[in-house]
Amino acid sequence: MENRSERRQIPDRRGEFPSLLRSHNGYPLAYLDGPAGTQVPQSVIDAIARYYTMCNANTHGRFPSGEESDRLLDEARDLAAEFLGAPGAQCISFGANMTTLSYALARAFGRLLQEGDEILVTQLDHEANRGPWLGLREKGILVEEIGIRDDATLDYDDFSRKVNSRTRLVAMGLASNAFGTVNDVSFARTVTHRAGAWLLVDAVHYAPHFPVDAVAMGVDMLLCSAYKFYGPHVGILYAREGMLDLLETDRLRTQDQRAPHRIETGTQNHAAIAGVKAAIEFIASFGRGADRRSRILGGMDVIGVHEDRLARLLYDALGEIDGVTVRGPSFDAPRRAPTVSFTVDGMRPQEVCTLLGRKGICAWDGDFYAVRPMEILGLHDRGGVTRVGISLYNSEEEIARLLEELKLMVRGR
C-alpha cells in the first residue's frame, strides 16, 4: 500500500501566495477550498501581468509582440505536454474551461457516432463529464451509467457488465471532487480496449494532486483545468495522436484544421495561458532533476506528500468527533485524493460552512456539481456535504483550527 507521507516533506512556500495575507473577523483566512480552485502564487500573477504589459498582441502578427505571443503559446503547449506526459505539443489543446471543451467533444462525437451506439458515464462524476454526453440521447445514442457503492467508489463489477459490443466511448473521472475517490484507470483501459471503445478521463481533480502520464494510462483523451493547480481559468485537453483528427469539431474554415488547433475556436486567452505556463513552472520548482519532466514529477511528489499527510490527519481526527460522519473511501484505499467530505448530525452543510466562514475558514458545502452521487447516496436532500480540500499551502495549524471549531460546533448544536 502506498504511503506518500513517509517521503520528503514540502518546503514552506506560503509566502509566495499574496492571498494568504488576508484576514476576516480578525482571523487569517484558511483556504481549505482548493477543490473549487486553488490560490495563485505571485509568479503566476506576474506572468499574466507581464503578458499584458509587454506582449499584448494576437498571434501570427509579423511584428515583435505578435511573434512573442506565438512563442508563448508554443512554449505553454510544450510545457503542458510535459505536465501531462504527452509525447508532444500536437496533443495539447486549450479552451475556456473543461466544461466548454467537454461540450465541444460531445458535439464532435455526436457527428461521428450512429444511432444505437453507446456511451458509458459514471454515477460518481462531476456533471461536466456527464451532462454533455447525456445530451447525445437526443441523437439516439444510448448513454448508460456505471453504478457506485455506498463508500462512493465505482462498482467495477457493474463496470464490467456495462461495457459491451455497442460501447463506443467510456467517459469517467480519475478522481472525485466530492469524495476524494481515485478510480482505477488501468481497469478501465483494459475493459474499454477489449470492447474496442475509446476512453476519455476527467483529470480536473486528479492532476493537482498526482503526477499524470497520459500515455502510460493508455487514455484516448484527458481533460484538466489549470485553476485547480495554482493557475488561471484555462481548460486543457490531451488527445492522443490522431484522435482529434477523427472528430468533426466545431471550427471555422479560416482556422488551422489540424490537431491540436481544430478544437480551439476563436482567439485564445493568451494572458491566462501565460499563467498556465507559470503555474506548471511553479510546480516544477519543488522538484529536482536534469529535465523539466523530472522536475515536474518531483514537484508533484513533494506536494503530494504534504497534502496526503494533512488529509490523513484530518480524516483520522474527524472520525473521533461524535456526531461527525466522514463520507467517501477511507485512506486504506490504494490511492486517495486529499479531499475529505463529512456531515454533522443535526446541521446542514450550509450552516456548518457559514459558521466556519465567520472564523476565517473557507470550506465548501453542497454537491460541487457532483449532483448524481449525492442523489445516489441519499445526501442531496440533506444539502450535500461539507468539503475540505488540502493544497500545498495549507498547514497543520489550519487543520487544528478547523477541528477545534468543529468540536465547538458539535458541542453547541
C-alpha positions in Angstrom: 0.0 0.0 0.0 1.3 3.4 -1.0 2.1 5.8 1.9 3.3 9.0 0.4 3.7 10.7 3.9 6.9 8.7 4.5 8.7 10.7 1.8 10.4 14.1 1.7 8.4 17.0 3.3 7.5 20.2 1.5 9.4 23.4 2.0 7.4 26.4 3.3 6.4 28.4 0.3 3.3 30.1 1.8 4.9 33.5 1.4 4.6 33.2 -2.3 0.8 33.4 -2.2 -0.4 37.0 -1.6 -3.9 36.0 -0.8 -2.7 34.2 2.4 -2.2 37.6 3.9 -5.9 38.3 4.0 -7.9 38.0 7.3 -11.6 38.1 8.2 -13.1 39.0 11.6 -9.5 39.1 12.9 -8.7 35.5 11.7 -6.3 34.7 8.9 -8.1 33.1 6.1 -7.5 29.4 5.9 -8.1 28.4 2.2 -9.4 24.8 2.5 -11.5 25.3 -0.7 -8.8 24.1 -3.2 -11.0 21.6 -5.0 -13.1 24.6 -6.2 -10.0 26.5 -7.3 -6.6 27.0 -5.7 -4.9 30.2 -4.7 -2.3 31.7 -7.1 1.3 32.3 -6.4 2.9 35.7 -7.2 4.9 34.2 -10.1 1.7 33.3 -11.9 0.2 36.8 -11.2 3.4 38.3 -12.6 3.4 36.2 -15.7 -0.2 37.3 -16.5 0.6 41.0 -15.8 3.8 40.7 -17.9 1.9 39.5 -20.9 -0.5 42.5 -20.8 2.3 45.0 -20.2 4.9 43.6 -22.7 3.2 41.3 -25.2 -0.5 42.0 -25.7 -1.0 41.1 -29.3 -2.8 38.4 -31.3 -0.9 35.6 -32.9 0.7 35.4 -36.3 1.5 39.1 -36.4 4.7 40.0 -38.3 5.9 42.3 -35.5 7.6 41.7 -32.2 4.7 41.3 -29.8 2.8 39.1 -32.3 5.8 36.8 -32.6 6.2 36.8 -28.8 2.5 35.7 -28.5 3.2 32.8 -30.9 6.3 31.8 -29.0 4.4 32.0 -25.7 1.6 29.6 -26.9 4.2 27.2 -28.3 6.1 27.2 -25.0 3.0 26.8 -22.9 1.8 23.9 -25.1 5.2 22.2 -24.8 5.2 22.6 -21.0 1.6 21.3 -20.7 2.6 18.3 -22.7 5.4 17.6 -20.3 3.0 18.1 -17.3 0.6 15.5 -18.7 3.1 13.1 -20.0 2.1 13.7 -23.6 4.5 12.9 -26.5 4.4 16.5 -27.7 2.6 19.8 -28.2 0.5 18.3 -31.0 -1.6 16.5 -28.3 -2.4 19.6 -26.3 -5.4 21.9 -26.9 -6.5 24.9 -24.8 -10.0 26.0 -24.1 -12.0 28.3 -21.8 -12.5 25.5 -19.2 -13.0 21.8 -19.0 -16.8 22.0 -19.3 -16.6 24.0 -22.6 -14.1 21.5 -24.0 -16.4 18.6 -23.0 -19.3 20.1 -24.8 -17.2 20.6 -27.9 -16.1 17.0 -27.8 -19.6 15.8 -27.2 -20.9 17.6 -30.3 -18.0 16.2 -32.3 -18.7 12.6 -31.1 -22.4 13.2 -31.9 -21.4 13.6 -35.6 -19.3 10.5 -35.5 -21.5 8.0 -33.6 -24.5 6.3 -35.0 -28.0 5.7 -33.5 -27.8 2.7 -31.2 -24.1 3.3 -30.3 -23.5 3.5 -26.6 -21.6 5.8 -24.3 -21.0 5.0 -20.6 -20.7 7.6 -17.9 -20.5 7.0 -14.1 -22.7 7.9 -11.2 -19.6 9.3 -9.4 -18.7 12.1 -11.8 -18.9 15.9 -11.9 -21.7 16.9 -14.1 -19.3 18.4 -16.6 -18.3 14.8 -17.5 -21.9 13.7 -17.6 -24.2 16.4 -19.0 -22.5 16.8 -22.4 -22.7 13.1 -23.0 -26.2 12.7 -21.7 -27.3 15.3 -24.2 -26.4 12.9 -27.0 -29.5 10.8 -26.2 -31.4 13.3 -28.4 -29.5 11.8 -31.3 -30.5 8.2 -30.5 -27.2 7.4 -28.9 -27.5 5.3 -25.8 -26.0 6.7 -22.6 -25.8 4.4 -19.6 -24.5 4.8 -16.1 -21.9 2.8 -14.2 -23.0 2.5 -10.6 -21.3 3.3 -7.4 -21.1 1.7 -4.0 -22.0 3.1 -0.6 -18.5 4.3 0.1 -18.5 6.5 -3.1 -16.3 4.1 -5.1 -17.1 2.8 -8.5 -18.8 -0.6 -8.8 -16.3 -2.4 -11.0 -18.5 -5.4 -11.4 -21.1 -3.2 -12.9 -18.4 -1.5 -15.0 -17.5 -4.9 -16.5 -21.1 -5.8 -17.1 -22.0 -2.5 -18.8 -19.1 -2.4 -21.3 -20.3 -4.3 -24.4 -20.1 -4.6 -28.2 -22.2 -1.4 -28.6 -20.0 0.7 -26.3 -18.0 3.3 -28.3 -16.9 5.6 -25.5 -16.4 5.5 -21.7 -16.2 8.9 -20.0 -15.1 8.6 -16.4 -13.3 10.8 -13.8 -9.9 9.9 -12.4 -10.7 11.4 -9.0 -14.0 12.5 -7.4 -14.1 16.2 -6.5 -16.8 15.4 -3.9 -15.4 12.4 -2.1 -11.7 12.1 -3.0 -12.2 8.7 -4.6 -9.4 7.8 -7.1 -10.6 5.5 -9.9 -8.8 2.5 -11.4 -7.8 3.8 -14.8 -5.9 0.6 -15.6 -9.1 -1.5 -15.1 -11.0 1.0 -17.3 -8.4 0.9 -20.0 -8.4 -3.0 -20.0 -12.2 -3.3 -20.4 -12.6 -0.5 -22.9 -9.7 -1.8 -25.0 -11.3 -5.3 -25.0 -14.5 -3.8 -26.4 -12.7 -1.5 -28.9 -14.1 1.6 -27.2 -12.4 4.9 -26.6 -11.6 6.1 -23.0 -12.0 9.7 -22.0 -11.0 10.8 -18.5 -11.7 13.9 -16.4 -8.5 14.6 -14.5 -9.6 18.0 -13.1 -9.4 16.8 -9.5 -6.6 14.3 -10.2 -4.0 16.5 -11.9 -3.5 18.9 -8.9 -2.5 16.0 -6.6 -0.9 13.2 -8.6 1.6 13.0 -11.5 -0.1 12.4 -14.8 1.2 10.2 -17.6 -1.5 10.1 -20.2 0.5 7.8 -22.5 1.1 5.2 -19.7 -2.5 5.4 -18.7 -3.5 4.5 -22.2 -6.3 7.0 -22.4 -7.5 8.5 -25.6 -8.4 11.9 -24.2 -7.8 13.6 -20.8 -9.1 16.9 -19.6 -8.0 19.1 -16.7 -8.2 22.8 -15.5 -5.2 24.9 -14.6 -7.1 26.9 -11.9 -7.1 23.7 -9.8 -3.3 23.6 -9.8 -2.3 27.2 -9.0 -3.1 28.7 -12.4 -5.8 30.8 -14.0 -9.1 29.6 -15.6 -7.9 27.6 -18.7 -9.1 24.2 -19.7 -6.5 21.7 -21.2 -7.3 18.8 -23.4 -4.9 15.9 -24.1 -5.9 13.9 -27.2 -3.6 11.0 -28.2 -2.0 11.4 -31.6 -4.6 11.1 -34.4 -7.6 11.1 -32.1 -8.6 14.7 -32.6 -8.4 14.4 -36.4 -11.1 11.7 -36.2 -13.6 14.2 -34.9 -15.7 16.8 -36.8 -15.2 19.6 -34.3 -16.9 23.0 -34.5 -14.4 25.2 -36.3 -14.1 28.0 -38.9 -12.6 27.3 -42.3 -10.2 30.1 -41.5 -8.6 28.3 -38.6 -5.9 25.6 -38.6 -7.8 22.4 -39.4 -5.2 20.1 -37.8 -4.7 18.9 -34.3 -4.3 20.4 -31.8 -5.9 23.6 -33.2 -9.0 22.1 -34.7 -10.9 22.3 -31.4 -9.6 25.8 -30.5 -12.3 28.2 -31.6 -11.5 32.0 -31.7 -8.7 33.8 -30.1 -7.3 32.1 -27.0 -6.8 33.8 -23.7 -3.1 34.4 -24.2 -2.5 36.1 -20.8 -4.2 33.3 -18.9 -2.1 30.7 -20.9 1.0 32.6 -19.8 -0.3 31.9 -16.3 -0.7 28.2 -17.1 2.9 28.1 -18.1 4.0 29.8 -14.9 1.8 27.5 -12.8 3.5 24.4 -14.2 6.9 26.1 -13.7 5.9 26.8 -10.1 5.1 23.1 -9.5 8.4 22.1 -11.2 10.3 24.4 -8.8 9.5 21.9 -6.0 11.3 19.1 -7.8 14.8 18.2 -8.8 16.2 16.6 -12.0 18.1 17.3 -15.2 15.0 17.9 -17.3 11.6 19.6 -16.9 9.6 16.4 -16.8 11.7 15.1 -14.0 11.3 18.3 -12.0 7.5 18.3 -12.6 7.3 14.7 -11.4 9.5 15.5 -8.4 7.4 18.6 -7.6 4.2 16.7 -7.7 5.6 14.0 -5.4 6.7 16.6 -2.8 3.4 18.4 -3.0 1.6 15.1 -2.7 3.5 14.0 0.4 2.4 17.2 2.2 -1.2 17.0 1.1 -1.5 13.3 1.9 -0.1 13.8 5.4 -2.5 16.7 6.3 -5.5 14.9 4.7 -4.8 11.7 6.8 -4.5 13.8 9.9 -7.8 15.5 9.2 -9.6 12.2 8.2 -8.5 10.4 11.4 -9.3 13.3 13.7 -12.8 13.8 12.2 -13.5 10.1 12.9 -13.0 10.8 16.6 -15.6 13.6 16.8 -19.0 12.3 17.9 -21.7 13.5 15.5 -19.4 13.9 12.5 -19.5 11.3 9.8 -16.9 11.2 7.0 -18.3 10.4 3.6 -16.3 8.5 0.9 -13.5 6.0 0.9 -11.0 5.6 3.7 -7.3 6.3 3.4 -6.8 2.5 3.3 -7.6 2.7 -0.4 -4.5 2.2 -2.7 -4.8 5.9 -3.6 -7.0 8.7 -2.4 -7.1 12.4 -3.1 -6.6 14.8 -0.2 -10.3 15.8 -0.2 -12.4 15.0 2.8 -16.1 15.4 3.0 -18.3 15.0 6.0 -21.7 15.6 7.6 -22.6 16.9 11.1 -25.6 15.4 12.8 -28.4 17.9 13.2 -26.8 20.5 11.0 -27.0 21.2 7.3 -23.7 21.7 5.4 -24.6 25.3 4.6 -24.9 26.1 8.3 -21.6 24.4 9.0 -19.7 26.3 6.4 -21.3 29.6 7.4 -20.1 29.2 10.9 -16.6 28.2 9.8 -16.5 31.1 7.4 -17.1 33.6 10.3 -13.9 32.2 11.8 -11.9 32.7 8.5 -12.1 29.0 7.5 -13.0 28.5 3.8 -14.8 25.3 3.2 -17.5 24.3 0.7 -21.0 22.9 1.2 -23.3 21.3 -1.3 -22.8 18.9 -4.2 -20.0 20.7 -6.0 -21.7 19.8 -9.4 -21.3 16.1 -8.4 -25.1 16.0 -8.0 -25.6 12.4 -9.2 -23.5 10.7 -6.4 -25.2 12.9 -3.8 -28.6 11.7 -5.1 -27.5 8.0 -5.1 -26.0 8.2 -1.6 -29.0 10.0 -0.1 -27.2 13.2 0.6 -28.7 15.6 -1.9 -31.9 16.4 0.0 -29.8 16.9 3.2 -27.8 19.7 1.4 -24.9 17.6 0.3 -21.8 17.5 2.4 -19.2 19.8 3.9 -16.0 19.5 1.8 -12.4 20.3 2.9 -9.6 20.1 0.3 -5.9 20.2 1.1 -3.5 22.2 -1.2 0.3 22.7 -1.0 -0.1 26.0 1.0 -2.3 24.5 3.8 -0.8 23.9 7.2 -1.2 21.7 10.2 -2.2 24.8 12.2 -5.1 25.4 9.8 -6.3 21.8 10.2 -6.1 22.2 14.0 -8.2 25.4 13.7 -10.8 23.6 11.7 -11.0 20.7 14.1 -11.3 22.9 17.1 -14.2 24.9 15.5 -16.0 21.7 14.6 -15.7 20.4 18.1 -17.2 23.6 19.5 -19.9 23.4 16.9 -20.9 19.9 17.8 -20.9 20.7 21.5 -23.2 23.6 20.9 -25.7 22.2 18.4 
